[in-house]
Amino acid sequence: MKKKLIADFLSKERKFKQILLIMRISVFLMLAAVFNVTASVYSQSVRVDLDLKDASLEKVFQSIQDQTEFDFFYKNEYLPKSKVINKTYSNAKIDKVLDEVLEGTGLIYRVLNTDIVVTKGRESDSGSEGLFASQQTKTITGTVTDENGGPLPGVTVVIKGSTQGTVTNADGNYSLTNIPDNATLVFSFVGMMTQEVVVGNQTTINVSMEIDAIGIEEVVAIGYGTMKKSDLTGTVSSVTTEKTMDIPNTNVLQAIQGSVPGLSVTTPDRPGESPSVRIRGINSLSAGNAPLIVVDGIIYNGSLNDFNVNDIEKIDVLKDASAAAVFGSRSSNGVIIITTKMGKTEKPLFNFNSFVGVSNPVSLIPVLDGPGYIQKILDFRESIGQEADPSKIEDYLTTTEAENYRNGKTIDWYDEIVKTSITQNYSLNVSGKTDKTNYFLSGTYYDQQGIVENDNFERLTLKANFTNDITDWYSVSLRTSFSSLDYSGEPAGLYYGLSPYGSYWEDESKGIYKEYPMEDPFFRHPMINTFVDNEDVRNSFFGLFSSELDVPFVKGLKWTLNYATNLRNRKLNNFWSNEHTTGGGSTANGLARKQVYDNYDWTLDNIVNYNRNFLDKHSVDLTLLYSREYQKYEYTYAQASDFFNQALGYNNLGLGKVQQTNSDLQDQNSVAYMARLNYIFNYKYSLTATIRRDGFSGFSKENKYAVFPSVAAAWTISNEDFMSNQEIINLLKIRLSYGENGNQAISRYQTLARIADSQYVFGDGGAATTTVFLESMANSELGWETTKVKNLGVDFGLLENRLNGSVDVYSSNTYNILLRRNIPSTSGYSSVWTNIGKVHNHGVEIALNSRNIQKNDFQWESGFIFSLNRNRIDELLGEDLDGDGKEDDNLANSWFIGKPLGVIYGYKTDGIYQMDDTDIPSGFVPGDFRLVDTDEDGELTPEDRTILGSNLPNYVFSISNTLRYKNFSFYLLINSVQGGGKDNYYVGNNMAMHNVNNPFSTWTERFNVQDVPYWTPDNPSNEFARINYMPNRSHPYLEDRSFVRIQDANLSYTFENISANTFLEALRIYVSGKNLYTFTKWTGYDPENSTSIGSFPMLRTFTLGVDLKF
Amino acid sequence: MKKIIINTLRIFIIALTLTSLSSCNDDYLQEIPQGFLSPENTFTDKEGFESGINDLYRVSRNIGVTSENLSGMVGTERDKSMTALYGAGTDLCWYWNKVDFFSDYTNINSFNATPQNYWIIFYTMIKGANVIITRSEAEEMTWDNESDKLLIQAQARFFRGMAYRYLVHLFGDVPIIEEEITSPKLDFTRNPKSEVYSFIIEDLDFASRNLPEANNRDGKLSKAAADHWLAEIYISTGEFDKSIEAASRVINDSQYQLMIERFGTMTDKPGDVFWDLFRLGNQNNANNKEVIWAWQVEYNVPGGMVENRLQRQWGPFLEQLKAADGKAAILKDEFLGRPIGFIRPSVYMEYTIWQSDWDNDIRNSEFNMQRRFYVNNPASSDYGNVVSPAPGDTVRRHFVYVQKANHPHGHPQGYDTGGRLYSDVYAIRMAETYLLRAEAYLNKGETDKAAADINVVRSRAGATPVNAAEVDIHYILDERARELLIEEPRRLTLARLGLLDERVKMYNPVSAPTIQDFHNLWPIPQTEIDANQGAELKQNTGY
C-alpha cells in the first residue's frame, strides 16, 4: 500500500503516528534544504513513461507511484476536480512531468528523498488552511533569523510544556502542525537568547534571535573582515544601538555612550555639534587624539553627524593595539567601526520612527537684577576712587538706562532671548531580502532648533544598501549614503552682559530692535545677529562599491575589492548688509563672502581572505590587504564689499566695488600593505598576528614608510575538558596582546617651509601689492608617532551566563611623539613640529552585565562600565639644557616629565586678601586673590608657579539598567566622571564665576555681571574677587569637575498582537529624557565640557516618539 | 599534510597576485605643495624678494597702527599695547581707570601682554629681513643687476635696524640675530646695548647709502628715513657729530621742508597748516614736503583696510555725555566718530605745555585741540549749545580731543563704532629731525644751535621763539610733546633718554607713586624666557 493520504493520519486516534510523520517531514524538509544536492539525485535520474487520457491529478500521482519509489503526500480537497490531463510521456523526468501537470493549479511540489509533497502555493500562504491543518488545531510556519537578518538553521522550536517540536532548516524555516491557539512556542539556540512567543491567532511566526549577552557566536567587525567573538584575541567592544534607539541622539556615538569601557563621548550643548570622542585617554601631545572611523569596512574621513542613528546596525570599538593594528598608522587612538543595516526578512519590512522633543537649559546662571546692577556700579566706582553717590546714579547710567531706571522698567534678557528648543525627527526605512538580493533603504529628516533664535540644525539623510549575489560564488554590493546638514543662520546672542535697564525695542510698534540696548556698542541687540544672511550647508556623499569573489577551485579563498569615494562639500555664504553693524557690514558698506570647501577622498582596498577549517581542529583565517587612499581639499574664497545696492547679497559679488579672492588646494596620498593571520586550535587556543606597512606623503623623504606589527593570543579555558564538569563557569577566556600603532594625524605639508602671503597698498588710491613671508621652518625629520600597547584581558560568564563581563588591563607607550613645540618667538616662529618624546598610559577597564531577574513577565538587566586611565610624560625633548642632571620640563607648553598631559600649571591661590591683612605685597590690594609663594622665598616670582592639577579624569563609570514588565520596557543610564585623588584630577578653570570683571576686562562698570557675592570691604569673600579685579599675574580658578549624571532614561510600550486586519506589525510608543539631572560641585554650566557663563548652557531634553513596523 | 602545504602555497600565490595588481611605483608619496609657495620657488628673482620686502612694510605697520593680529592677541589687547607705547603711563596721560595700560607700574611684570606683543612684532620683522638678507646672497640666486640686490638689502637692513631701534630702547640688551634661522633655536642670549647700537648703525648706514634719494610720497623708503634714525641712534651712542651729520643730510635735502602754508584735501575748510598735515589723503600728498616716511592705510582696499584705532584710544568718551536736560548730548556722529577715552590726559598734556603760547601756537588751536563740544541731539532742549560737563565726566567723557586722532569732516564710512581712522600714519616727519638735531647740539653744549633748530619748528607753529638759555632736555621733551603728540611713541623717547620715571614723577600724579627707575625698561616676556631652554634669557633687573 503505497498511497498515503495525509488526511488519514490526522484522525485523533492515530496521534502517535501522526507525530512521527510530522517529525519525519520536518526533518526531511530540513535535510532537503541542507542536502538538496543529494536529494535531487534520485529525482534527477528516475524516468517514467506515462500515457494519460482524461486523467485526474490523483491518477497521475498514482501512476508515478506505481512506477517509482516515490510516495505522494497531498490533501484531497486541494486537487482541483476539474483538472483533466491528456498527455503522453516517454522516459520523462519526474520534475518535467510534475511541472506540466501542476501548471495552472496553484499547486507546488517538493521532493524529499522519495517523498513528494504536493501543496498549495507557498508554505507560509493562507493561514488557517495550512497543509496539515485541522479544525481544532493549526500549523505554524515561520523563519528564524539572526540579528543580522541571516537565516538561522538548527534552532529548536518546541511547544512550551510539551515534547512536540522541530528544528529550523538551512533557510531558517520551520513548520509545526497541530498547534493549539493557547500554545507558546519556545525558540532556543546555543549562544542566543531563548525567546517565547504566544501563538494566539498567528499562523506565521518569524523570529529574530538575539545574541545572548555573552554572545559567544556573535560576529564582530575587526577591520577588513569579521570574526566570531569567541575567536577574538584582541580587545573589541561590540555594541548595538538597540537599547538607546529611543534616546534623541544627533550623533551615533552618543548612542553608545556608557556602553563601552574606555570610550568617552561628551554631550554636545548646541544643535548639530559633534561630540568629542576618545578611546583610552590621550596618547598624543599635539597631534589628534580622535579615533579612526571606519564605515562598512572602509576608512571614513567625514563627520559622524552625517549619519542617521537609526541606520546603524552596530558599532565595534577596537581598543587594543593588536585589534587596531590592521589600520596601522591611523589607529593609535583606537578604531570605531560602524556597520550600517541590511535587510533581515524576506517580507519587506517598513519601519517608521518619529519623535518630537523639547529641550530647556538645565540652568541659567543668574545675572544681577536692577538693584544689584545699581549697587555694582556704585561698588565699581568706589573701588577705583571715582565718585559713587547713590543720589547721582543716573549720571553713571547711560541715557537709556537712566530713563528706564526713572520709570522703574527692568528687563530680564534671558527671558527675552531663551526659548524652548524643539527637536523633530522623521525616519522611514524599508529593508528586506530575497534569495539573491538584500536591501536597506532609508530616509530621515531631523530638525533641531536651539534655545536661541536661529541656532538651528537640519539634517536630511538618505541611505541605500544593496547586495546582490550574481552567482553562487560572486556577489556585488553597493552602500551609499547622502547627507545634507544645514547649519544656516547666525544665532541670536546669548549675552549676559546686557543691562537690566537696557531697552529691547527702538520702536516696538514697528518691530525695530534697539541696536545698542544700552547705547554701548560693545553689546548689540542679541537679535541683530539673526539679520545676517548666512547660509552654511554641508553635503556629503559616501559610496562604497564592493565585489566579492569566492575564488573557484580553492575552498575558503575569497577576493574582495572595495572602492569607496566620499565627496564632501561645504558652502558658507554670508552677507552683512550696511544696515547693521555686525560683521563689518556697515563699515564696508555691505560685505558679502562666499566660501566653498570641497573634499574628495577615495580609497581602494584590495583584500584576499582565506578561511578554512582543517581536520576539524585547525581553523585558519588569513587576510592580505593592499590599500591606497587619496584625499584632496579645495577651497575657494570670494569676497566683495562696498555695494551700491544691497538687494542681491552674496548672490552677485560682482556688484561690490572692492573684490578679494583666494583659493587653496591640498592633497595627500597613502598606501598600506597588511597581512593578518588568525589561527585557532581546537576552539581553545587562538593566535592572531598582524603586520602592516604604511606610507604617507605628508612625512619627510626618509620617513615615508613605517611598519606596525602586532601579535595576540587567547585561551578559552572553559572549553578545556577539565572545565566540563562544573556548572558555575560557562565562559572563561584569557587574552594577551602586544602591538604597535601609528599616528599620522598632523596635517600634510608640515615638513616643508611654507610661504604665506598678504597684501599692502603703496600710495593713495592704488591697488594692493602682494607680500610674502616665510611662515614656517622646513622640518626634514617629521615621521610617525608609534604607540606600543600591551593588553591582558579576561572574558567570563557565570551562572548560565547570568553574570558576564570582561576585564582588561593595558599599558602603552607612545614614542616619537608629534609635538608642536613652542619655541622662542625671538626666532620669528612661535612653534615647530617635532618628533620626540614619550608618553605612557596604563589603565583598567571593566564591563559587567548581569541578568538580575529573568521571569516570563519581568526581566531586569544591569550593566556596569568602569575605566581608569593614568597618563604620564616619560620623555620630552631629551634635553638637559639647564644642566641640573634631569631632563628639562617644558614650561612653555606645560609639559612636565613624570606628570600627566593636561596638567594645569600656574600660580596657586589661597583665598583673597582682606582689609586687615598686613602681608599684602606690592601690586596687590584687598579683594585680590592671594597667590601662594610656593618656594617660600618671600617674593612672588615666576618660580612660584606650580602644578595645580590635571584636566584628565581620575576614573569614569556608568551604570545602565533595563527593566521589562510585560510590554513595558524601561532603560536608565547613569554616567559619571570622577576627579580628585592626590594629583587633583579633573579640575577646570572656572574663571568667569570667580572674577566677574575678567570677561569684560576693565569694563565691568558698563556691563551686567553674574550674580555672585563678589568681594567688597563689607563682604570679605574668599571665593569671589573684587568687582574690578584684574590679576597682574594670570592664574586659574580651579573647580572640581566630578559629576554623576542621570544621562538617559526611556520608557516604552510595545503593542503586541495588533488585530489581524491592520497592516501594522508592531507599534511602540516611548518617552525619553536626556541629561535629566547632574550632581556636581562645578558652579558653571557643564562640568563635562568645562563650560560656564558666557557659553551655552547644558540642555535637558524630553521626547515623545512612536515606532511603527509594517 | 602535503596537500595542505600545496594548498597554502597556491593560496599565497593567488593572493599575492591579487594584492599586487596595483603598481609598486610610489611616486605619489612625493609631496608637492600646490596651494602655497615655498621659499625655494619664491626667492628666486627680484620680484620674489620685492614681495618679501613688501611684507616688512606690512609687519612694521603694526607698530604704529593697531592693525593685524600678528601676535595672537585680540584687538583690545593690541589697543592697550599701542596706547601704552604712545602715551599711557608716561608724562602725557594714564589709562582712565588709573590701573591698566601701564598706568600702575606695580602691575607690570613679565606676564604682561604688551611687551610680548611688541617683542613678537619686532622679531617677526627681524626674521623677515634676515630671510631676505641671507637668501639674497645665496649661491643659487643670480641677480641681473647688483643694484637690484643692494636696493633689496638696503630695505631689509633698514627694517632690521628699525626693529632693533625699538627693541634696544624698550628692552635694553636684546639678542642679535644676523641671519636666517633654519632650525629651532633655544639658546638666545642678550647682547649688550652697545653691540646692538653698532648693529643698528651698520644696518641703517648701509640703508642710507643704498636707499634711493628720491621720496615718492607713496609709503616707500628713501635715504632720509635711514638718516633720520641714524641721527637718533648716534645720540644714544654719544656720537653727536655723526648725529648732526645724519640729521643735516635730511634737513639740507631740498626735497624736505616744514609746511608753512595750507595744502591738500581740505583747504576749503576752516583750519591751519598743522591741521592739514593730518587730514585724510594729505600724508602722501605731492605737496607735502614734511613727510619722510608714512605707514599706509587705505579705506576699503584689501591690504589697506587696517584698524588704525587712534580715535578710540585718544578721544574722550563723548557718547556718555548728557545734556542739561538729562538727554544724551552727543548722538552717533560721523564728524566726532566714536572715541571711547582709553586715556585720561595729564594736566601737562592738556594745559601746561600750551600755557606760554596758548593763543598763538597753532598746534593748540581749536582745530587741533578741540576742547568744546556741542549738543547734537535734536531731542534735547540744549541742542546746539556747548556741553557743560559734570565733575564726574572729566574722568573719561570730557577732555581735549586731539584732532590728529579724528576725521573732523566725516569718516569715509560714516559713523564707525570701531573708532577707526583711515589716514596714513607718519612714521617719520621732518619736524622730528629738527628736534633730534637740536638734541644732538644740546648734548654738545651748543644750545644756540639747538634753539635755532627748535625755533624752526616753533615758528612754523606761530609760537614764540625759545632762548638758547632755556633749552634743556626737558624743554626738548616739551616741544616734542607739542609737536609730536600721538605721533611719537612717547614711552620709547623717554626710555631712550632714561627719563621715564623722572618725567612720570614730574607730570603724571597717578602713575608717579607706583614707578621706580627700573621701569624705564620693559620686562623680557616670560614666554620667551620659558621657551628659551638652552640658555638663560636674563630678565631686566627689578622684574
Interface residues (C-beta under 8 A of the other chain):
Chain A: I384 G385 Q386 E387 K392 E394 D395 Y396 T398 T399 A402 E519 P521 V551 V554 L557 W559 T581 S586 T587 A588 N589 L604 N606 I607 V608 Y610 F614 L622 L624 L625 Y626 R628 Y630 Y635 S641 D642 K657 V658 Q660 S663 D664 L665 Q666 D667 Q668 N669 V671 Y673 G695 F696 S697 G698 K704 R748 Y749 T751 L752 A753 R754 I755 A756 D757 S758 Q759 Y760 V761 F762 G763 D764 G765 G766 A767 A768 T769 T770 T771 V772 F773 L774 M777 A778 R821 N822 I823 P824 S825 T826 S827 G828 Y829 S830 V832 T834 L877 E879 L881 D882 D888 N890 L891 A892 S922 G923 P942 S1001 T1002 N1028 M1030 N1032 R1033 S1034
Chain B: I4 N7 R10 I11 I14 A15 L16 L18 T19 S20 L21 S22 D26 Y28 L29 Q30 E31 P33 Q34 G35 F36 L37 S38 P39 E40 T42 G48 S51 G52 N54 D55 Y57 R58 V59 R61 E68 G72 T76 Y95 N97 K98 V99 D100 T106 N107 I108 N109 S110 F111 N112 Q116 W119 I120 Y123 T124 I126 K127 G128 N130 V131 P175 I177 I181 T182 S183 P184 K185 L186 D187 F188 N216 R217 D218 G219 K220 G281 N284 Q296 E298 N300 V301 P302 G303 G304 M305 E319 Q320 K322 G326 K327 A328 R338 A390 P391 G392 V395 Q413 G414 D416 T417 G418 R420 D424 P525 Q526 T527 E528 I529 D530 A531 N532 Q533 G534 A535 L537
